[in-house]
């Protein structure tokens, strides 16, 4: 690993974000970016490029996460989190610095940047072992946060965390059926940008359609998704509409009590076909 001088750590973290091609994992117990315009512009560039961003923060901490939520990232709260790791698909940074503007200006922090894929993989394995398996904590939903979830039922949503080989099986089925999409380098999710014209498809814990931000009104698409016929599916699905600042970000079908991955693949391919039929294919741009 290469040592990073204390005054360069924040800059190196932002460079890591700018260098991301497909996905980012940012582990920072404490986050405070309200007035940190340079960092927010950096994060916004990643969002605009379609980078999949997962941020792990500390659950039992008195902090306002509204600013980070506004970027449409995957935010997971972990009890007693203290590690700080910043990782893209090429390299990683392990540091004592949180994503806090005050730390950038005042704190004395140390950090190291990985030099090899083996070193990056070691940090990724730590994240997978101690954080990925952690059940995401629920956010406190307030009017200020404006992250709302619309559910089909009042039951608790049960998300299955799929193993890497299961994600690969789903990916192979979609490649055979549609010949499009990509599998993340760590085989943690599938991302298809060319199936639906109104948004990108991401398959991880569920079947998630991330709406195209260039289309301002998704109401007709949302209505179709809410009423899509799921008869013929092997599993029941909870439906969630995730909103951010009163603008829909994504619609998620979350399968319940999954046992057989092949049955789930059948469901996902069938759902994709039905959505394409109901929305007129991919000619809605």
ZISULCOR-V115439 format. One record per residue. N is the residue number from 0. RES is the residue in three letters. NEAR is the number of other C-alpha atoms within 10 Angstrom. D_CENTER is the distance of its C-alpha to the mean C-alpha in Angstrom with 1 decimal. Layout:
{{N,RES,NEAR,D_CENTER} {N,RES,NEAR,D_CENTER}}
This chain:
{{0,UNK,14,27.4} {1,UNK,10,28.5} {2,UNK,14,29.3} {3,UNK,18,27.8} {4,UNK,13,30.4} {5,UNK,16,29.5} {6,UNK,15,29.7} {7,UNK,13,27.3} {8,UNK,25,24.2} {9,UNK,23,22.3} {10,UNK,13,23.2} {11,UNK,17,22.1} {12,UNK,24,18.6} {13,UNK,17,18.4} {14,UNK,12,19.8} {15,UNK,21,17.2} {16,UNK,24,14.5} {17,UNK,18,16.9} {18,UNK,16,17.5} {19,UNK,19,14.0} {20,UNK,15,14.3} {21,UNK,19,11.1} {22,UNK,19,8.5} {23,UNK,23,8.8} {24,UNK,20,9.0} {25,UNK,22,11.1} {26,UNK,25,13.2} {27,UNK,22,15.5} {28,UNK,26,17.4} {29,UNK,21,18.7} {30,UNK,20,17.3} {31,UNK,18,19.7} {32,UNK,18,19.2} {33,UNK,15,21.1} {34,UNK,12,23.9} {35,UNK,14,22.2} {36,UNK,11,22.3} {37,UNK,13,22.0} {38,UNK,20,18.7} {39,UNK,17,17.3} {40,UNK,12,18.6} {41,UNK,16,17.0} {42,UNK,19,13.5} {43,UNK,16,14.4} {44,UNK,14,15.5} {45,UNK,22,12.3} {46,UNK,15,10.7} {47,UNK,10,13.9} {48,UNK,12,13.7} {49,UNK,15,10.5} {50,UNK,20,8.8} {51,UNK,20,5.2} {52,UNK,21,5.0} {53,UNK,16,4.8} {54,UNK,19,8.1} {55,UNK,25,10.7} {56,UNK,27,13.8} {57,UNK,21,17.0} {58,UNK,19,17.6} {59,UNK,12,21.4} {60,UNK,14,21.7} {61,UNK,8,23.3} {62,UNK,13,21.0} {63,UNK,14,19.7} {64,UNK,17,15.9} {65,UNK,16,16.4} {66,UNK,14,16.1} {67,UNK,18,12.7} {68,UNK,17,11.4} {69,UNK,14,13.2} {70,UNK,16,10.9} {71,UNK,19,8.2} {72,UNK,16,5.6} {73,UNK,14,3.8} {74,UNK,19,7.5} {75,UNK,20,9.4} {76,UNK,21,13.2} {77,UNK,21,15.5} {78,UNK,15,19.2} {79,UNK,12,21.4} {80,UNK,19,18.8} {81,UNK,15,20.8} {82,UNK,17,19.4} {83,UNK,20,18.2} {84,UNK,26,16.4} {85,UNK,24,14.8} {86,UNK,25,13.8} {87,UNK,22,13.1} {88,UNK,20,14.3} {89,UNK,18,17.9} {90,UNK,21,18.7} {91,UNK,28,17.9} {92,UNK,26,19.5} {93,UNK,23,20.8} {94,UNK,22,22.3} {95,UNK,19,23.8} {96,UNK,23,22.4} {97,UNK,24,19.8} {98,UNK,22,18.0} {99,UNK,20,21.0} {100,UNK,19,23.3} {101,UNK,13,26.4} {102,UNK,16,25.6} {103,UNK,19,25.5} {104,UNK,10,28.9} {105,UNK,9,30.7} {106,UNK,15,29.4} {107,UNK,13,30.6} {108,UNK,18,27.8} {109,UNK,16,27.7} {110,UNK,21,25.2} {111,UNK,17,25.1} {112,UNK,23,23.4} {113,UNK,20,23.2} {114,UNK,14,25.7} {115,UNK,12,25.1} {116,UNK,12,22.5} {117,UNK,11,24.0} {118,UNK,15,23.3} {119,UNK,21,19.7} {120,UNK,18,19.4} {121,UNK,13,21.1} {122,UNK,19,18.6} {123,UNK,20,15.7} {124,UNK,14,17.8} {125,UNK,12,18.2} {126,UNK,18,14.6} {127,UNK,14,14.4} {128,UNK,11,17.7} {129,UNK,11,17.4} {130,UNK,18,13.9} {131,UNK,16,11.8} {132,UNK,10,14.7} {133,UNK,14,14.7} {134,UNK,14,14.3} {135,UNK,17,12.0} {136,UNK,13,14.6} {137,UNK,10,15.3} {138,UNK,13,15.2} {139,UNK,8,18.6} {140,UNK,11,18.5} {141,UNK,10,21.1} {142,UNK,9,22.4} {143,UNK,8,21.5} {144,UNK,17,17.8} {145,UNK,17,17.8} {146,UNK,23,14.6} {147,UNK,17,16.3} {148,UNK,15,15.7} {149,UNK,14,18.4} {150,UNK,17,19.2} {151,UNK,13,21.7} {152,UNK,11,23.2} {153,UNK,8,23.8} {154,UNK,8,23.0} {155,UNK,8,20.4} {156,UNK,15,17.3} {157,UNK,15,17.2} {158,UNK,17,14.1} {159,UNK,16,15.1} {160,UNK,16,13.4} {161,UNK,16,14.6} {162,UNK,12,16.5} {163,UNK,12,16.2} {164,UNK,11,19.4} {165,UNK,18,18.3} {166,UNK,22,15.2} {167,UNK,18,17.9} {168,UNK,14,20.3} {169,UNK,22,18.0} {170,UNK,24,17.4} {171,UNK,17,21.2} {172,UNK,16,22.0} {173,UNK,20,20.0} {174,UNK,14,21.5} {175,UNK,9,24.9} {176,UNK,10,24.5} {177,UNK,14,22.9} {178,UNK,14,23.1} {179,UNK,14,19.9} {180,UNK,19,16.3} {181,UNK,18,15.0} {182,UNK,18,14.0} {183,UNK,16,12.0} {184,UNK,12,14.6} {185,UNK,12,13.9} {186,UNK,16,13.8} {187,UNK,20,10.7} {188,UNK,23,9.3} {189,UNK,20,11.2} {190,UNK,20,10.8} {191,UNK,21,13.9} {192,UNK,18,14.8} {193,UNK,15,18.4} {194,UNK,18,18.8} {195,UNK,23,18.6} {196,UNK,18,20.0} {197,UNK,22,18.4} {198,UNK,24,14.7} {199,UNK,19,12.5} {200,UNK,23,11.9} {201,UNK,21,8.9} {202,UNK,20,10.3} {203,UNK,20,8.9} {204,UNK,18,10.2} {205,UNK,22,11.4} {206,UNK,21,12.4} {207,UNK,21,10.2} {208,UNK,23,11.8} {209,UNK,21,10.3} {210,UNK,23,13.6} {211,UNK,19,15.4} {212,UNK,14,15.9} {213,UNK,9,19.4} {214,UNK,12,20.5} {215,UNK,10,21.5} {216,UNK,13,22.6} {217,UNK,16,20.5} {218,UNK,10,22.8} {219,UNK,9,24.6} {220,UNK,16,21.5} {221,UNK,16,20.2} {222,UNK,10,23.7} {223,UNK,13,23.7} {224,UNK,21,20.4} {225,UNK,15,21.7} {226,UNK,8,25.0} {227,UNK,13,24.1} {228,UNK,13,26.5} {229,UNK,14,25.0} {230,UNK,10,28.5} {231,UNK,10,28.8} {232,UNK,15,25.5} {233,UNK,17,25.8} {234,UNK,17,23.4} {235,UNK,15,22.8} {236,UNK,20,19.6} {237,UNK,20,18.3} {238,UNK,22,17.1} {239,UNK,20,14.8} {240,UNK,21,14.8} {241,UNK,20,12.3} {242,UNK,18,14.3} {243,UNK,17,14.2} {244,UNK,14,17.7} {245,UNK,10,19.2} {246,UNK,15,17.4} {247,UNK,21,15.3} {248,UNK,19,11.7} {249,UNK,21,10.9} {250,UNK,25,13.1} {251,UNK,24,12.1} {252,UNK,23,14.9} {253,UNK,21,14.6} {254,UNK,22,17.4} {255,UNK,16,19.8} {256,UNK,12,21.8} {257,UNK,15,21.0} {258,UNK,10,23.8} {259,UNK,11,24.3} {260,UNK,14,21.6} {261,UNK,14,24.1} {262,UNK,13,24.5} {263,UNK,17,20.7} {264,UNK,20,20.9} {265,UNK,15,23.8} {266,UNK,21,22.0} {267,UNK,21,19.1} {268,UNK,15,21.6} {269,UNK,15,23.8} {270,UNK,21,21.2} {271,UNK,17,20.3} {272,UNK,13,24.1} {273,UNK,17,24.8} {274,UNK,18,22.2} {275,UNK,16,23.7} {276,UNK,11,27.1} {277,UNK,14,26.5} {278,UNK,17,24.9} {279,UNK,12,27.5} {280,UNK,14,25.6} {281,UNK,15,23.6} {282,UNK,10,26.3} {283,UNK,11,24.9} {284,UNK,10,24.2}}
